[in-house]
Amino acid sequence: MTRDEFNNLLDEAALSKKEFCQEIGLQYNAVNQWGSNGRGVPVWVESWLKNYIRLQAFEKLRQILKHIDKLES
């Protein structure tokens, strides 16, 4: 994954680098250097972000269904 791909997935996930670092427990400086100076983005990052994006979509759907259920009750 390139630095641009990483940044694009962060945007899609609606996460800043700082928020991402807080979620995964890494220092901002380390994450900020991914994709530069020969430092690659770790392999696990792409799947983690894609799963995070999916989770957010499912959570939105869950909230919608919960709201509909309340309206029908």
Secondary structure as UniProt FT lines:
FT   HELIX           3..12
FT   TURN            13..14
FT   HELIX           17..24
FT   HELIX           28..32
FT   TURN            33..35
FT   TURN            37..38
FT   HELIX           43..72
//
